[in-house]
């Protein structure tokens, strides 16, 4: 995606353009509102970057908005929160439509039990138990702002997660562990025990990638970005 975006913007600028992304996603993971920044080498209207860029992008990618920002803005380091949703189809028959956006679990799950268990993860903790072995982050402490498990229509279970930042495979490892609770293979308080252990080996398996979508990063209102990328006032100083 980054290479295609850079090529499209470079065509609009008629010279090379390099972008910085808010965050990376694994293969098979989707992004609904990725935010990038770049230093424009020429003067163009925001509308020109958006429409001109889209005319040169594949149909799987769209530039939704473009706004000028201060020189010290950074798509990754200026973000104060990141949001994801993980969706899985919970029924005996695998998904057909939208299968690229859904994981699948044929065994019955209890969304309410998973939601209750997940609340033990709220706050700032060492999330080593949910960290991939290949994770290159300097430390495992993250602040989980919110996590909710809910039943949607047609047998879909959604996991909404927001934190200041995430570790490699952190969400997929959390989901894989919560599914053990949802299937009744572990008690609800087991998630708190896994978190306290700080040991990846005691947690559940890594959930498949296709169910995960990066909803987007969130920034302080002072940057003047659209509402979908702006942090609520209640979290401005968090």
Backbone as JSON, one array per atom type, in Angstrom:
{
  "sequence": "XXXXXXXXXXXXXXXXXXXXXXXXXXXXXXXXXXXXXXXXXXXXXXXXXXXXXXXXXXXXXXXXXXXXXXXXXXXXXXXXXXXXXXXXXXXXXXXXXXXXXXXXXXXXXXXXXXXXXXXXXXXXXXXXXXXXXXXXXXXXXXXXXXXXXXXXXXXXXXXXXXXXXXXXXXXXXXXXXXXXXXXXXXXXXXXXXXXXXXXXXXXXXXXXXXXXXXXXXXXXXXXXXXXXXXXXXXXXXX",
  "N": [[0.82, -1.2, 0.0], [1.9, 1.31, 0.83], [3.91, 1.81, -1.06], [2.39, 2.06, -3.42], [0.85, 4.3, -2.8], [2.85, 6.27, -2.48], [3.83, 6.32, -5.09], [1.59, 7.31, -6.46], [1.23, 9.89, -5.3], [3.68, 11.0, -5.96], [3.4, 11.2, -8.66], [1.46, 13.2, -8.83], [2.92, 15.31, -7.77], [4.98, 15.43, -9.54], [7.52, 14.72, -8.91], [9.66, 12.85, -6.63], [7.89, 11.59, -3.75], [7.82, 10.8, -0.36], [6.19, 8.95, 2.18], [5.11, 8.88, 5.64], [3.73, 6.52, 7.75], [1.0, 6.02, 10.1], [1.04, 3.59, 11.36], [2.0, 0.13, 11.0], [0.49, -2.73, 9.37], [-0.11, -6.25, 9.67], [0.28, -8.81, 7.14], [-2.74, -9.6, 5.55], [-4.28, -8.21, 7.34], [-6.54, -5.47, 7.66], [-7.07, -1.95, 6.88], [-8.97, 0.81, 7.78], [-8.86, 3.57, 8.2], [-6.16, 4.61, 7.72], [-3.54, 6.84, 8.51], [-1.31, 9.09, 7.03], [1.66, 11.09, 6.68], [3.38, 13.58, 4.72], [6.1, 15.49, 3.42], [5.41, 18.02, 1.39], [6.78, 18.54, -1.76], [6.1, 20.43, -3.59], [3.73, 23.1, -4.22], [0.39, 22.34, -3.84], [-3.16, 22.2, -3.94], [-5.14, 20.85, -1.25], [-7.27, 19.34, -2.19], [-6.34, 18.63, -4.69], [-4.21, 16.88, -4.13], [-5.73, 14.8, -3.08], [-7.74, 14.06, -5.06], [-6.14, 13.84, -7.38], [-4.29, 11.94, -6.49], [-6.0, 9.72, -6.02], [-6.81, 9.11, -8.59], [-4.75, 7.67, -9.54], [-4.47, 5.45, -8.03], [-4.88, 1.99, -7.0], [-8.05, 0.22, -7.04], [-8.54, -0.84, -4.55], [-7.62, 0.89, -2.64], [-8.15, 4.1, -1.25], [-7.82, 7.61, -1.09], [-9.12, 9.5, 1.38], [-9.24, 12.02, 2.6], [-7.34, 15.08, 2.76], [-5.28, 17.25, 4.51], [-3.54, 20.26, 5.35], [-0.82, 20.35, 7.69], [1.0, 21.26, 10.7], [4.61, 21.71, 10.7], [5.84, 20.08, 12.57], [4.22, 17.9, 12.92], [3.69, 14.38, 13.11], [2.76, 11.4, 11.67], [2.92, 8.94, 12.99], [4.19, 9.37, 15.57], [2.8, 11.5, 16.7], [0.32, 10.55, 17.29], [-2.07, 9.64, 19.78], [-3.69, 7.59, 20.45], [-4.87, 4.39, 19.27], [-7.11, 2.51, 17.3], [-8.78, -0.61, 16.88], [-10.79, -3.17, 15.35], [-11.88, -6.47, 15.75], [-13.39, -9.02, 14.01], [-15.35, -11.93, 14.01], [-16.99, -14.72, 12.56], [-19.36, -16.59, 14.14], [-20.51, -19.49, 13.84], [-21.63, -22.74, 12.64], [-21.13, -22.98, 9.88], [-18.77, -21.91, 7.53], [-17.77, -18.51, 6.55], [-18.93, -16.88, 3.54], [-19.68, -14.54, 1.83], [-17.94, -11.48, 2.36], [-15.79, -12.8, 3.46], [-13.08, -12.2, 3.52], [-12.85, -10.33, 5.47], [-13.49, -11.45, 7.86], [-12.86, -13.6, 10.6], [-13.3, -17.06, 11.55], [-15.17, -19.08, 13.71], [-16.37, -22.11, 14.49], [-17.36, -23.32, 16.83], [-19.58, -22.72, 19.58], [-19.6, -19.47, 21.11], [-19.46, -17.33, 24.0], [-20.25, -14.17, 24.09], [-20.75, -12.31, 26.19], [-19.42, -13.39, 28.42], [-16.8, -13.27, 27.49], [-16.5, -10.52, 27.24], [-16.7, -9.66, 29.93], [-14.42, -10.91, 31.03], [-12.42, -9.63, 29.58], [-12.21, -7.08, 30.67], [-10.33, -7.07, 32.65], [-8.0, -6.37, 31.47], [-7.84, -3.67, 31.12], [-6.3, -0.44, 31.39], [-2.88, 0.52, 32.25], [-0.4, -1.81, 31.65], [2.04, -4.48, 31.75], [2.19, -6.17, 28.86], [3.37, -8.58, 28.1], [2.53, -11.25, 27.96], [0.88, -11.29, 25.8], [2.35, -10.75, 23.61], [4.05, -11.05, 20.55], [6.72, -13.27, 19.75], [8.52, -12.24, 17.93], [8.31, -9.53, 18.24], [9.49, -6.21, 18.17], [9.37, -4.05, 19.84], [10.53, -1.74, 22.33], [9.74, -2.1, 24.96], [7.16, -3.78, 26.88], [5.01, -2.44, 27.99], [1.83, -1.09, 27.82], [-1.03, 1.04, 27.43], [-4.2, 0.22, 27.8], [-7.06, 1.56, 26.71], [-9.78, 0.97, 26.22], [-11.87, -1.91, 25.87], [-14.15, -4.0, 24.32], [-16.49, -6.59, 23.91], [-18.87, -7.74, 21.72], [-22.02, -8.92, 20.45], [-22.92, -9.0, 17.12], [-25.14, -8.72, 14.25], [-26.29, -11.69, 12.53], [-24.66, -13.67, 13.6], [-22.08, -12.68, 14.02], [-19.29, -11.85, 16.02], [-17.86, -9.13, 17.61], [-14.83, -7.54, 18.54], [-13.89, -4.72, 20.04], [-11.18, -2.55, 20.36], [-9.08, -0.25, 22.0], [-6.08, 1.56, 22.47], [-3.11, 3.23, 23.7], [-0.98, 2.38, 22.19], [0.11, -0.59, 20.43], [1.44, -3.93, 20.77], [3.31, -6.27, 18.72], [1.12, -8.5, 17.2], [-0.52, -8.29, 19.41], [-3.35, -7.77, 19.74], [-4.52, -9.89, 18.32], [-3.57, -12.02, 19.82], [-4.79, -11.51, 22.27], [-7.48, -11.81, 21.52], [-7.45, -14.53, 20.74], [-6.98, -15.69, 23.23], [-9.23, -14.84, 24.71], [-11.18, -16.25, 23.37], [-10.91, -18.82, 24.35], [-12.04, -18.51, 26.83], [-14.6, -17.81, 25.99], [-15.46, -20.2, 24.87], [-15.73, -21.74, 27.06], [-13.57, -23.14, 27.98], [-11.74, -22.05, 29.66], [-11.88, -20.29, 32.81], [-13.44, -17.08, 33.59], [-11.7, -15.41, 35.13], [-9.25, -16.22, 34.35], [-7.99, -14.72, 32.34], [-6.95, -12.46, 33.64], [-5.01, -13.74, 35.14], [-3.3, -14.67, 33.14], [-2.38, -12.23, 32.08], [-0.97, -11.24, 34.33], [1.08, -13.1, 34.45], [2.97, -12.51, 32.51], [4.0, -13.95, 30.37], [4.19, -15.34, 27.32], [3.74, -18.01, 26.7], [1.72, -19.0, 28.32], [-0.63, -17.98, 27.46], [-3.47, -17.92, 25.14], [-3.89, -19.18, 21.7], [-2.78, -17.46, 18.69], [-5.09, -15.45, 17.07], [-6.57, -15.66, 13.75], [-5.42, -13.51, 11.01], [-7.25, -12.23, 9.22], [-9.58, -11.32, 10.4], [-9.06, -8.89, 11.57], [-9.19, -5.36, 11.67], [-7.71, -2.23, 11.22], [-8.92, 0.52, 12.63], [-8.1, 3.13, 12.95], [-5.73, 5.81, 13.79], [-5.68, 8.22, 16.52], [-5.59, 11.68, 17.24], [-4.51, 14.6, 19.14], [-6.79, 17.37, 19.38], [-5.64, 19.75, 18.65], [-4.18, 19.5, 16.31], [-5.95, 19.78, 14.25], [-7.26, 17.88, 12.62], [-9.67, 15.82, 10.74], [-12.76, 14.75, 12.36], [-12.92, 11.94, 12.71], [-10.33, 11.2, 13.18], [-9.59, 12.45, 15.46], [-8.89, 12.82, 18.87], [-11.13, 12.17, 21.59], [-12.19, 14.7, 23.94], [-12.05, 13.8, 26.54], [-9.86, 12.14, 26.61], [-7.7, 13.64, 25.97], [-5.68, 14.45, 27.76], [-4.81, 12.09, 28.74]],
  "CA": [[0.0, 0.0, 0.0], [2.72, 2.5, 0.93], [4.59, 2.04, -2.34], [1.41, 2.54, -4.39], [0.5, 5.67, -2.42], [3.97, 7.13, -2.82], [3.88, 6.47, -6.55], [0.49, 8.18, -6.87], [1.53, 11.25, -4.87], [4.83, 11.45, -6.74], [2.89, 11.58, -9.97], [0.81, 14.5, -8.66], [3.96, 16.3, -7.52], [5.94, 15.36, -10.64], [8.82, 14.43, -8.31], [9.46, 11.83, -5.59], [7.24, 11.89, -2.47], [7.89, 9.7, 0.6], [5.2, 9.13, 3.24], [5.27, 8.22, 6.93], [2.43, 5.98, 8.16], [0.69, 5.98, 11.53], [1.4, 2.28, 11.87], [2.0, -0.95, 10.02], [-0.43, -3.84, 9.6], [0.38, -7.52, 9.16], [-0.35, -9.35, 5.94], [-4.08, -10.11, 5.83], [-4.99, -7.26, 8.21], [-7.09, -4.38, 6.87], [-7.02, -0.62, 7.49], [-10.08, 1.64, 7.33], [-8.47, 4.98, 8.23], [-4.73, 4.81, 7.91], [-3.13, 8.25, 8.38], [0.09, 9.27, 6.65], [2.06, 12.47, 6.41], [4.52, 13.73, 3.82], [6.54, 16.86, 3.17], [5.07, 18.3, -0.01], [7.88, 19.22, -2.44], [5.53, 21.5, -4.43], [2.45, 23.6, -3.75], [-0.82, 21.81, -4.44], [-4.32, 22.26, -3.06], [-5.44, 19.57, -0.61], [-8.17, 18.62, -3.11], [-5.53, 18.09, -5.79], [-3.53, 15.69, -3.62], [-6.71, 13.73, -2.89], [-8.32, 13.59, -6.32], [-5.07, 13.4, -8.27], [-3.76, 10.69, -5.98], [-6.96, 8.65, -6.22], [-6.87, 8.74, -10.01], [-3.59, 6.82, -9.84], [-4.43, 4.39, -7.02], [-5.71, 0.81, -7.27], [-9.41, 0.35, -6.5], [-8.57, -1.32, -3.17], [-7.12, 1.95, -1.77], [-8.71, 5.41, -1.56], [-7.46, 8.75, -0.23], [-10.41, 10.04, 1.8], [-9.1, 13.45, 2.87], [-5.98, 15.6, 2.89], [-5.28, 18.55, 5.16], [-2.19, 20.73, 5.72], [-0.53, 20.28, 9.12], [2.24, 21.94, 11.11], [5.83, 21.01, 10.3], [6.25, 19.1, 13.58], [3.28, 16.78, 12.99], [4.19, 13.09, 12.65], [1.62, 10.49, 11.64], [3.08, 7.89, 14.01], [4.56, 9.8, 16.92], [1.83, 12.46, 17.24], [-0.91, 9.83, 17.66], [-2.21, 9.35, 21.21], [-4.48, 6.36, 20.59], [-5.11, 3.62, 18.06], [-8.32, 1.69, 17.45], [-8.94, -1.77, 16.02], [-11.92, -4.06, 15.6], [-11.68, -7.84, 15.27], [-14.7, -9.63, 13.81], [-15.36, -13.34, 13.61], [-18.29, -15.34, 12.37], [-19.5, -17.7, 15.09], [-21.56, -20.41, 13.41], [-21.0, -23.96, 12.13], [-20.78, -22.87, 8.46], [-17.78, -20.87, 7.27], [-18.3, -17.36, 5.82], [-18.75, -16.79, 2.1], [-19.58, -13.11, 1.61], [-17.09, -10.75, 3.32], [-14.89, -13.74, 4.13], [-11.75, -11.62, 3.7], [-12.89, -9.44, 6.63], [-14.0, -12.19, 9.01], [-12.33, -14.89, 11.05], [-14.41, -18.01, 11.7], [-15.12, -20.02, 14.83], [-17.61, -22.89, 14.42], [-17.85, -23.7, 18.15], [-20.32, -21.6, 20.21], [-18.89, -18.55, 21.99], [-20.28, -16.51, 24.9], [-19.69, -12.81, 24.03], [-20.84, -11.63, 27.49], [-18.34, -13.91, 29.26], [-15.54, -12.72, 26.98], [-16.46, -9.09, 27.59], [-16.38, -9.52, 31.36], [-13.03, -11.31, 31.24], [-11.52, -8.67, 28.94], [-12.07, -5.84, 31.44], [-9.12, -7.17, 33.48], [-6.87, -5.87, 30.69], [-7.9, -2.21, 31.05], [-5.26, 0.29, 32.11], [-1.48, 0.35, 31.83], [0.15, -3.07, 32.13], [3.02, -5.19, 30.93], [1.42, -7.12, 28.05], [4.28, -9.59, 27.56], [1.81, -12.5, 27.7], [0.16, -11.17, 24.52], [3.33, -10.16, 22.7], [4.68, -12.02, 19.66], [8.15, -13.46, 20.0], [9.28, -11.41, 17.0], [8.04, -8.12, 18.51], [10.71, -5.41, 18.3], [9.15, -2.9, 20.72], [11.54, -1.63, 23.39], [9.17, -2.63, 26.2], [5.82, -4.35, 26.68], [3.99, -1.69, 28.71], [0.88, -0.39, 26.99], [-2.21, 1.51, 28.17], [-5.43, -0.19, 27.1], [-8.11, 2.51, 27.07], [-11.12, 0.37, 26.17], [-12.05, -3.17, 25.16], [-15.54, -4.44, 24.42], [-16.86, -7.73, 23.07], [-20.31, -7.6, 21.5], [-22.63, -9.73, 19.41], [-23.55, -8.27, 16.03], [-26.13, -9.51, 13.54], [-25.9, -12.83, 11.69], [-23.67, -14.51, 14.23], [-20.75, -12.06, 14.08], [-18.85, -11.34, 17.31], [-16.88, -8.07, 17.39], [-13.96, -7.13, 19.64], [-13.43, -3.35, 19.84], [-10.03, -2.34, 21.24], [-8.37, 1.03, 21.84], [-4.94, 1.72, 23.38], [-2.15, 4.24, 23.24], [-0.18, 1.69, 21.18], [-0.03, -2.04, 20.53], [2.59, -4.77, 20.49], [3.14, -7.16, 17.57], [0.14, -9.56, 17.41], [-1.15, -8.15, 20.73], [-4.8, -7.91, 19.68], [-4.84, -11.26, 17.89], [-3.29, -12.91, 20.95], [-5.85, -11.28, 23.25], [-8.69, -12.45, 21.0], [-7.28, -15.97, 20.84], [-7.13, -16.08, 24.64], [-10.63, -14.64, 25.1], [-12.0, -17.31, 22.77], [-10.88, -19.97, 25.26], [-13.06, -18.2, 27.83], [-15.9, -17.85, 25.31], [-15.85, -21.59, 24.62], [-15.85, -22.41, 28.35], [-12.38, -23.94, 28.28], [-11.06, -21.36, 30.76], [-12.78, -19.4, 33.57], [-13.29, -15.67, 33.27], [-10.58, -14.77, 35.8], [-8.01, -16.72, 33.77], [-7.35, -13.66, 31.56], [-6.15, -11.68, 34.58], [-3.84, -14.56, 35.49], [-2.4, -14.65, 31.98], [-1.76, -10.9, 32.05], [-0.01, -11.14, 35.43], [2.19, -14.03, 34.25], [3.95, -11.89, 31.61], [4.61, -15.11, 29.71], [3.41, -15.67, 26.14], [3.45, -19.44, 26.64], [0.53, -19.37, 29.1], [-1.81, -17.39, 26.82], [-4.09, -18.7, 24.09], [-3.29, -19.09, 20.38], [-2.95, -16.22, 17.93], [-6.26, -15.5, 16.19], [-6.21, -15.42, 12.34], [-5.29, -12.09, 10.69], [-8.25, -11.61, 8.36], [-10.65, -10.69, 11.17], [-8.61, -7.65, 12.21], [-9.19, -4.12, 10.89], [-7.2, -1.03, 11.88], [-9.91, 1.58, 12.46], [-7.34, 4.34, 12.72], [-5.11, 6.49, 14.93], [-6.37, 9.41, 17.01], [-4.63, 12.74, 17.55], [-5.07, 15.75, 19.86], [-7.57, 18.28, 18.52], [-4.81, 20.89, 18.24], [-3.66, 19.3, 14.95], [-6.96, 20.2, 13.29], [-7.62, 16.8, 11.69], [-11.09, 15.48, 10.76], [-13.26, 14.19, 13.62], [-12.65, 10.51, 12.85], [-8.95, 11.01, 13.6], [-9.35, 13.36, 16.58], [-9.1, 12.22, 20.18], [-12.16, 12.81, 22.42], [-11.65, 15.61, 24.95], [-11.81, 13.05, 27.78], [-8.57, 11.45, 26.53], [-6.66, 14.58, 25.54], [-4.58, 14.51, 28.72], [-4.57, 10.73, 29.27]],
  "C": [[0.86, 1.24, 0.0], [3.4, 2.83, -0.4], [3.62, 2.59, -3.38], [1.0, 3.98, -4.09], [1.61, 6.64, -2.79], [4.08, 7.36, -4.32], [2.79, 7.42, -7.04], [0.76, 9.64, -6.51], [2.71, 11.83, -5.64], [4.4, 11.89, -8.13], [2.2, 12.94, -9.91], [1.85, 15.6, -8.52], [4.95, 16.42, -8.66], [7.38, 15.27, -10.12], [8.6, 13.5, -7.11], [8.81, 12.37, -4.31], [7.34, 10.64, -1.6], [6.91, 9.98, 1.73], [5.61, 8.39, 4.5], [3.89, 7.79, 7.42], [2.25, 6.01, 9.67], [1.08, 4.65, 12.14], [1.33, 1.24, 10.77], [0.93, -1.97, 10.38], [0.18, -5.12, 9.02], [-0.31, -7.89, 7.86], [-1.7, -9.96, 6.3], [-4.9, -9.23, 6.74], [-5.38, -6.05, 7.38], [-6.96, -3.05, 7.62], [-8.14, 0.23, 6.91], [-9.71, 3.12, 7.28], [-7.01, 5.09, 8.6], [-4.41, 6.29, 7.71], [-1.65, 8.28, 8.03], [0.4, 10.76, 6.57], [3.22, 12.47, 5.43], [4.85, 15.21, 3.71], [6.36, 17.15, 1.7], [6.22, 19.06, -0.68], [7.42, 20.37, -3.32], [4.21, 21.94, -3.81], [1.31, 22.99, -4.55], [-1.96, 22.01, -3.44], [-4.57, 20.88, -2.46], [-6.33, 18.72, -1.51], [-7.38, 17.97, -4.25], [-4.76, 16.85, -5.35], [-4.51, 14.51, -3.52], [-7.22, 13.18, -4.22], [-7.25, 13.11, -7.29], [-4.46, 12.09, -7.82], [-4.69, 9.53, -6.24], [-7.04, 8.2, -7.67], [-5.75, 7.8, -10.4], [-3.46, 5.66, -8.86], [-5.23, 3.18, -7.47], [-7.06, 0.96, -6.56], [-9.51, -0.1, -5.05], [-8.11, -0.26, -2.17], [-7.74, 3.27, -2.21], [-8.2, 6.44, -0.57], [-8.76, 9.47, 0.11], [-10.36, 11.52, 2.11], [-7.62, 13.81, 2.94], [-6.08, 16.99, 3.5], [-3.83, 18.97, 5.44], [-2.02, 20.68, 7.23], [0.78, 21.02, 9.41], [3.45, 21.06, 10.8], [6.24, 19.94, 11.3], [5.25, 17.96, 13.76], [3.95, 15.51, 12.44], [3.06, 12.08, 12.76], [1.71, 9.42, 12.71], [3.24, 8.46, 15.4], [3.61, 10.83, 17.52], [0.54, 11.79, 17.68], [-0.91, 9.52, 19.15], [-3.04, 8.1, 21.47], [-4.63, 5.71, 19.23], [-6.28, 2.68, 18.32], [-8.33, 0.56, 16.42], [-10.28, -2.42, 16.32], [-11.56, -5.42, 15.0], [-13.05, -8.48, 15.18], [-14.52, -11.1, 13.41], [-16.79, -13.83, 13.5], [-18.37, -16.57, 13.25], [-20.73, -18.53, 14.72], [-20.9, -21.64, 12.8], [-20.51, -23.85, 10.69], [-19.85, -21.69, 8.25], [-18.4, -19.7, 6.5], [-18.04, -17.46, 4.32], [-18.6, -15.32, 1.71], [-18.74, -12.47, 2.72], [-16.1, -11.66, 4.04], [-13.5, -13.18, 4.36], [-11.68, -10.69, 4.9], [-13.34, -10.14, 7.9], [-13.13, -13.4, 9.32], [-13.55, -15.8, 11.26], [-14.15, -18.92, 12.87], [-16.42, -20.81, 14.83], [-18.18, -23.28, 15.78], [-18.51, -22.51, 18.83], [-19.43, -20.79, 21.16], [-19.9, -17.78, 22.83], [-19.7, -15.1, 24.91], [-19.71, -12.1, 25.39], [-19.72, -12.1, 28.41], [-16.99, -13.37, 28.81], [-15.4, -11.25, 27.32], [-16.07, -8.89, 29.04], [-14.91, -9.85, 31.62], [-12.06, -10.26, 30.7], [-11.29, -7.42, 29.77], [-10.85, -5.88, 32.37], [-7.9, -6.59, 32.77], [-6.81, -4.34, 30.64], [-6.79, -1.57, 31.88], [-3.87, 0.01, 31.57], [-0.9, -0.9, 32.49], [1.33, -3.49, 31.27], [2.27, -6.3, 30.19], [2.31, -8.18, 27.42], [3.57, -10.9, 27.21], [1.1, -12.48, 26.35], [1.07, -10.58, 23.44], [3.98, -11.25, 21.86], [6.18, -12.1, 19.94], [9.0, -12.55, 19.13], [9.09, -9.91, 17.24], [9.33, -7.36, 18.79], [10.52, -4.17, 19.16], [10.15, -2.92, 21.87], [11.05, -2.18, 24.72], [7.74, -3.06, 25.93], [4.72, -3.6, 27.41], [3.14, -0.9, 27.73], [-0.32, 0.0, 27.85], [-3.45, 1.2, 27.35], [-6.57, 0.7, 27.58], [-9.49, 1.86, 27.16], [-11.06, -0.96, 25.42], [-13.47, -3.64, 25.39], [-15.75, -5.61, 23.46], [-18.38, -7.7, 22.95], [-20.77, -8.51, 20.37], [-23.28, -8.81, 18.38], [-24.58, -9.18, 15.36], [-25.48, -10.7, 12.82], [-24.74, -13.63, 12.28], [-22.26, -13.96, 14.31], [-20.48, -11.56, 15.5], [-17.73, -10.34, 17.05], [-16.13, -7.75, 18.67], [-13.44, -5.74, 19.32], [-12.34, -3.04, 20.86], [-9.4, -0.99, 20.94], [-7.27, 1.12, 22.9], [-4.06, 2.84, 22.87], [-1.26, 3.68, 22.14], [-0.34, 0.19, 21.41], [1.29, -2.73, 20.21], [2.27, -5.65, 19.27], [2.23, -8.33, 17.96], [-0.62, -9.43, 18.73], [-2.67, -8.39, 20.67], [-5.19, -9.33, 19.3], [-4.57, -12.27, 19.0], [-4.33, -12.74, 22.06], [-7.13, -11.98, 22.8], [-8.59, -13.97, 21.11], [-7.43, -16.48, 22.27], [-8.57, -15.93, 25.11], [-11.53, -15.72, 24.52], [-11.99, -18.57, 23.63], [-11.89, -19.77, 26.39], [-14.45, -18.33, 27.21], [-16.38, -19.26, 25.03], [-16.01, -22.38, 25.93], [-14.67, -23.27, 28.71], [-11.54, -23.34, 29.39], [-12.06, -20.49, 31.5], [-12.49, -17.94, 33.25], [-12.07, -15.02, 33.9], [-9.23, -15.26, 35.28], [-7.27, -15.64, 32.98], [-6.48, -12.79, 32.45], [-4.89, -12.44, 34.98], [-2.82, -14.58, 34.36], [-1.67, -13.32, 31.9], [-0.67, -10.8, 33.11], [1.22, -12.02, 35.21], [3.3, -13.43, 33.4], [4.72, -12.96, 30.83], [3.72, -15.52, 28.54], [2.97, -17.13, 26.11], [2.18, -19.83, 27.39], [-0.76, -18.85, 28.47], [-2.35, -18.32, 25.73], [-3.4, -18.52, 22.75], [-3.54, -17.73, 19.73], [-4.13, -16.36, 16.98], [-5.84, -15.17, 14.75], [-6.21, -13.93, 11.99], [-6.5, -11.46, 10.01], [-9.41, -10.97, 9.13], [-10.32, -9.31, 11.69], [-8.61, -6.47, 11.24], [-8.68, -2.97, 11.75], [-8.19, 0.1, 11.6], [-9.23, 2.92, 12.27], [-6.7, 4.9, 13.98], [-5.94, 7.71, 15.32], [-5.35, 10.4, 17.55], [-5.3, 13.84, 18.38], [-5.75, 16.71, 18.9], [-6.74, 19.45, 18.0], [-4.24, 20.74, 16.83], [-4.68, 19.65, 13.88], [-7.33, 19.15, 12.26], [-9.12, 16.54, 11.72], [-11.48, 14.73, 12.03], [-12.9, 12.73, 13.79], [-11.23, 10.22, 13.3], [-8.59, 11.88, 14.8], [-9.75, 12.71, 17.9], [-10.24, 12.92, 20.92], [-11.5, 13.65, 23.52], [-11.3, 14.87, 26.24], [-10.46, 12.35, 27.79], [-7.43, 12.37, 26.15], [-5.45, 14.55, 26.45], [-4.24, 13.14, 29.3], [-3.15, 10.28, 28.94]]
}
